[in-house]
Amino acid sequence: MLAENLENLVKKERLEGRQEGRQEEAQRILRKQLGFKFGELPVWAEQRLGQATPEQLEEWSAAILTANSLDELFKD
């Protein structure tokens, strides 16, 4: 019982770690794309990236293709 609970906890921690790693990688890639397209990012844009959900990162990754400004990309 204890071994099973410990194994489940380890699996959960690994899953959370992989999800966090994927999110950090998505942020890194989008940050690089934004820098190429719009130049150095202002603090507010960096903050938005840092607080973004995986769904927002996915949405912004597609929207960057047609956005003409950071304001347009990050509009709510």
DODRENKE-123403 format. One record per residue (C-alpha): residue number from 1; x, y negated, z negated. Coordinates in nm, 2 decimals, always signed. Example, Ala and Ser with C-alpha at 12.3 -4.5 7.8 and 13.67 -1.06 7.14 Angstrom:
2
[r 1; [+1.23; +0.45; -0.78]]
[r 2; [+1.37; +0.11; -0.71]]
This chain:
76
[r 1; [+0.00; +0.00; +0.00]]
[r 2; [+0.27; -0.25; -0.10]]
[r 3; [+0.49; -0.15; +0.20]]
[r 4; [+0.19; -0.19; +0.43]]
[r 5; [+0.11; -0.54; +0.29]]
[r 6; [+0.48; -0.64; +0.32]]
[r 7; [+0.49; -0.51; +0.68]]
[r 8; [+0.18; -0.71; +0.76]]
[r 9; [+0.33; -1.02; +0.60]]
[r 10; [+0.65; -0.98; +0.81]]
[r 11; [+0.45; -0.94; +1.13]]
[r 12; [+0.24; -1.26; +1.05]]
[r 13; [+0.56; -1.46; +0.98]]
[r 14; [+0.72; -1.34; +1.30]]
[r 15; [+0.41; -1.44; +1.50]]
[r 16; [+0.40; -1.78; +1.34]]
[r 17; [+0.77; -1.83; +1.41]]
[r 18; [+0.73; -1.74; +1.78]]
[r 19; [+0.43; -1.97; +1.81]]
[r 20; [+0.63; -2.25; +1.65]]
[r 21; [+0.92; -2.19; +1.88]]
[r 22; [+0.70; -2.20; +2.19]]
[r 23; [+0.55; -2.53; +2.07]]
[r 24; [+0.90; -2.68; +2.01]]
[r 25; [+1.01; -2.57; +2.35]]
[r 26; [+0.70; -2.72; +2.52]]
[r 27; [+0.77; -3.05; +2.34]]
[r 28; [+1.13; -3.04; +2.45]]
[r 29; [+1.05; -2.98; +2.81]]
[r 30; [+0.77; -3.24; +2.82]]
[r 31; [+1.00; -3.49; +2.65]]
[r 32; [+1.26; -3.43; +2.92]]
[r 33; [+1.00; -3.47; +3.20]]
[r 34; [+0.87; -3.79; +3.04]]
[r 35; [+1.22; -3.93; +3.01]]
[r 36; [+1.28; -3.86; +3.38]]
[r 37; [+0.96; -4.02; +3.49]]
[r 38; [+0.92; -4.31; +3.25]]
[r 39; [+1.26; -4.37; +3.10]]
[r 40; [+1.35; -4.38; +2.73]]
[r 41; [+1.04; -4.30; +2.52]]
[r 42; [+0.91; -4.55; +2.27]]
[r 43; [+0.88; -4.44; +1.91]]
[r 44; [+0.50; -4.41; +1.94]]
[r 45; [+0.53; -4.16; +2.23]]
[r 46; [+0.79; -3.95; +2.03]]
[r 47; [+0.54; -3.95; +1.74]]
[r 48; [+0.26; -3.83; +1.97]]
[r 49; [+0.48; -3.55; +2.10]]
[r 50; [+0.58; -3.45; +1.75]]
[r 51; [+0.22; -3.43; +1.63]]
[r 52; [+0.07; -3.27; +1.94]]
[r 53; [-0.12; -2.94; +1.93]]
[r 54; [-0.03; -2.67; +2.17]]
[r 55; [-0.35; -2.75; +2.37]]
[r 56; [-0.25; -3.12; +2.40]]
[r 57; [+0.10; -3.03; +2.52]]
[r 58; [-0.05; -2.81; +2.78]]
[r 59; [-0.29; -3.08; +2.89]]
[r 60; [-0.01; -3.34; +2.91]]
[r 61; [+0.22; -3.11; +3.10]]
[r 62; [-0.03; -3.10; +3.38]]
[r 63; [-0.13; -3.47; +3.35]]
[r 64; [+0.22; -3.59; +3.38]]
[r 65; [+0.21; -3.51; +3.75]]
[r 66; [-0.05; -3.78; +3.82]]
[r 67; [+0.00; -4.03; +3.53]]
[r 68; [+0.13; -4.37; +3.62]]
[r 69; [+0.22; -4.47; +3.27]]
[r 70; [+0.27; -4.33; +2.91]]
[r 71; [-0.05; -4.51; +2.81]]
[r 72; [-0.24; -4.33; +3.08]]
[r 73; [-0.09; -4.00; +2.99]]
[r 74; [-0.16; -4.03; +2.62]]
[r 75; [-0.50; -4.19; +2.64]]
[r 76; [-0.75; -4.03; +2.40]]
